[in-house]
Amino acid sequence: MARIELNELVAPGHTAIITQECQGAVVGSEAALGELAQEARRQAIPNIARLLPVARGAGVRVVHCLFQRRADALGSNHNARLFAGVRGLGADMTPGSPGASLVPDLSLEPTDMVLTRWHGVGPMGGTDLDAVLRNLGVTTIVATGVSVNVAIQSLVMDGVNAGYQVVVPRDAVAGVPSEYANAVLDNSLSLLATITTTDALVEAWPAIV
């Protein structure tokens, strides 16, 4: 199969940029998983903050995927160590709380869409995301956010399985340790998605005038 040029692959008419769990309880200053939050804020969050205005200006759809949980955790997963660990750290992800809301760095705009989920390890499995993207005419997903350890891998694989082209700007995602995240990008996700950079996407998305 011939390689598709990046400009064509992420053309605004069929592309959405997805931010995954860029919310207070995950990447904020008081996040439950401090090491992940610190790593995300080192590079990924600043680069996503650069990308979003460019994407909006070019006509690329912006979709924020967030996780929320009731205070009593009813309806949320209890079947993996990750869920138990986060609950044990006391992260507040109740609807409307700072922990369940987009971090201010990313400046939610009226044209953005916000989707929330109550369960699972990724933003597409068992959620509205696939249907919403199809209704928007999206065929290419640009995946950003956290974490390369779990949710970004889930998004890439679910997206590919659902027939989407997937693009991952490697400096706008984060995982811990960073060496592991880079190894996943280089050795696994590169087989499924187009791995690129924030700068390359900025160049590919000229503003609509």
C-alpha positions, 0 to 999 in steps of 0.5 A: 500500500502506498504511503499517504502524505501527512498533509493528505492524511490529516486534511481538515475535512476528515480529521479530528484531534482527540485529547485523552484524559487531559483532566485535573485528576490525571494530568493536573497539579494534584493528579493521582498519578503524580509521575505520569502527570509530571511527565505529561506536563513536561512536553505533551500538555504544552504541545497539545496546547499548541496544536489545538488552536492550529487545529481549530483554525484549520477546521479540524474537529477537536474532541476531548475524551474525559473519565468520570466516576461517582463518589461511590464508584457505582458503575465503574470498573473494579477488575484491574489493579489500575482502577484500585490504585487510582481509587486508593489515591483518592482522586476526585473524578465526580462529574463537574469536579476539577478532577473530571474537567479539562485542564485550563491549559487546553482552553475549552472552546465552544466548537470543541466536543466533550465526551465522558465515560464511566468505565474502561481503559480507553475512550472508544470501547463502549462509548459514543466516540465512534458514532460521533466521529462518523457523524462528523465525517471523520476518517483520521484520528490524531491521538493526543494525551495520556497514557501511552502505557494503556489508553493511547494504545487502546485508542490506536488499536480500537481506532484501527479496528474500526477502520480509522487512519490514526496519527500520533504526534509522539511529543503530544502523548505521554507515558511512564517511564518515558523510555518505555513510552518511546519504545511502545511508539517505536516498536508497536504503535508505529506498526498501526499508526503514523507517528509524527510530531507537533511541528509536522502537524502545525505545518500540515494545518494552515489556517482557513481564511 
